[in-house]
Amino acid sequence: MRNPCPCYSGKAYADCCQPLHHGLAAPNAERLMRSRYSAYALKLPDYILQTWQADTRPTTLTQEDLKGIKWLKLQVLSHTQVDADHALVKFVATFQSGQQKKEQLTEHSRFSRESGQWLYIDGQID
């Protein structure tokens, strides 16, 4: 496939995360999480901040902050819709930092929908 999406959805980037990166609202928490993973992989700090709930997001995030980590693979393990405005997503992300060997991060992420838009709240790392 030409220009596959970094989120490992099996779709082209133009048909998957790119529309969200350009302003389309994510239809659910899993799609938002996938688009955020792609934003980390593509080094899009503005999108990451825009999709992070105001109470928990960092004050700033720059491309410099995102340097040094290469995101290699995403596997979504579960997506649970808690109620109409809250959801949980569990995923494993494979990454490489500098010349180090590949590592995996497993996270249980919390999401909320505010004014019709899904936002990342926080995550617990295993």
C-alpha positions as CSV (number, residue, x, y, z in Angstrom):
1,M,0.0,0.0,0.0
2,R,1.2,3.5,-0.8
3,N,1.5,5.8,2.2
4,P,0.1,3.5,4.9
5,C,-1.2,5.1,8.0
6,P,1.3,5.0,10.9
7,C,-1.5,3.8,13.2
8,Y,-1.4,0.3,11.6
9,S,-5.1,0.4,10.7
10,G,-4.4,-1.2,7.3
11,K,-5.7,2.0,5.6
12,A,-3.8,4.7,3.7
13,Y,-2.9,7.7,5.8
14,A,-5.1,9.9,3.6
15,D,-8.1,7.7,4.4
16,C,-7.4,7.2,8.1
17,C,-5.6,9.7,10.4
18,Q,-4.9,12.6,8.0
19,P,-8.5,13.9,7.9
20,L,-8.4,14.0,11.8
21,H,-5.0,15.8,11.7
22,H,-6.7,18.4,9.4
23,G,-9.6,19.0,11.8
24,L,-12.2,16.3,11.3
25,A,-13.5,15.2,14.8
26,A,-12.8,11.6,15.7
27,P,-15.9,9.4,15.8
28,N,-14.8,7.5,18.9
29,A,-12.0,7.2,21.4
30,E,-10.1,4.5,19.5
31,R,-9.9,6.6,16.3
32,L,-8.7,9.5,18.4
33,M,-6.0,7.3,20.1
34,R,-4.9,6.0,16.7
35,S,-4.7,9.6,15.3
36,R,-2.7,10.7,18.4
37,Y,-0.2,7.8,17.9
38,S,0.1,8.8,14.3
39,A,0.7,12.4,15.4
40,Y,3.5,11.2,17.7
41,A,5.0,9.2,14.8
42,L,4.7,12.1,12.4
43,K,5.9,14.7,15.0
44,L,2.7,16.8,15.1
45,P,2.8,18.5,18.5
46,D,-0.1,20.9,17.8
47,Y,-2.5,18.1,17.1
48,I,-1.4,16.2,20.2
49,L,-2.0,19.3,22.4
50,Q,-5.4,20.0,20.7
51,T,-6.7,16.5,21.5
52,W,-5.5,16.5,25.1
53,Q,-8.0,17.5,27.8
54,A,-7.1,21.0,29.2
55,D,-6.9,19.8,32.8
56,T,-4.2,17.2,32.2
57,R,-2.2,18.4,29.1
58,P,1.2,19.9,29.3
59,T,1.6,23.6,28.9
60,T,3.8,23.2,25.8
61,L,4.9,20.4,23.4
62,T,7.3,21.0,20.6
63,Q,8.8,19.0,17.7
64,E,12.0,19.1,19.7
65,D,10.2,17.3,22.5
66,L,9.2,14.6,20.1
67,K,12.6,14.0,18.6
68,G,14.7,10.9,19.4
69,I,11.8,8.4,19.5
70,K,10.9,6.4,16.5
71,W,7.4,4.9,16.7
72,L,7.4,1.5,15.0
73,K,4.0,-0.2,15.6
74,L,0.6,0.1,17.3
75,Q,-1.6,-2.7,18.4
76,V,-5.0,-1.8,19.9
77,L,-5.9,-4.4,22.5
78,S,-9.4,-3.1,23.6
79,H,-11.8,-0.2,23.2
80,T,-14.5,0.1,25.9
81,Q,-17.3,2.6,25.7
82,V,-18.0,3.3,29.4
83,D,-20.9,5.7,28.7
84,A,-21.8,8.2,26.0
85,D,-19.0,10.6,26.9
86,H,-16.3,8.3,28.4
87,A,-14.2,5.5,27.0
88,L,-11.1,3.4,27.7
89,V,-8.5,2.2,25.2
90,K,-5.7,-0.3,25.9
91,F,-2.9,-0.4,23.4
92,V,0.7,-1.6,22.9
93,A,3.1,0.7,21.1
94,T,6.5,-0.4,19.9
95,F,9.2,2.2,19.7
96,Q,12.9,2.8,19.5
97,S,14.9,5.5,21.3
98,G,18.2,6.4,19.6
99,Q,20.4,3.3,19.0
100,Q,18.7,1.3,21.8
101,K,16.8,-1.9,21.1
102,K,13.1,-1.9,20.5
103,E,10.8,-1.4,23.5
104,Q,7.1,-1.8,24.1
105,L,4.8,0.5,26.0
106,T,1.4,-0.8,27.2
107,E,-1.1,1.9,28.2
108,H,-4.7,2.0,29.5
109,S,-5.9,5.4,28.3
110,R,-8.9,7.4,29.4
111,F,-10.9,9.6,27.1
112,S,-13.8,12.0,27.4
113,R,-16.1,13.7,24.9
114,E,-16.5,17.4,25.4
115,S,-18.6,19.5,23.2
116,G,-18.9,16.6,20.7
117,Q,-15.1,16.1,20.5
118,W,-13.1,13.2,22.0
119,L,-10.1,14.2,24.1
120,Y,-7.3,12.2,25.7
121,I,-7.4,12.6,29.5
122,D,-4.5,10.4,30.7
123,G,-3.1,6.9,30.8
124,Q,-1.8,4.3,33.1
125,I,1.3,2.5,31.8
126,D,1.9,-1.1,32.7
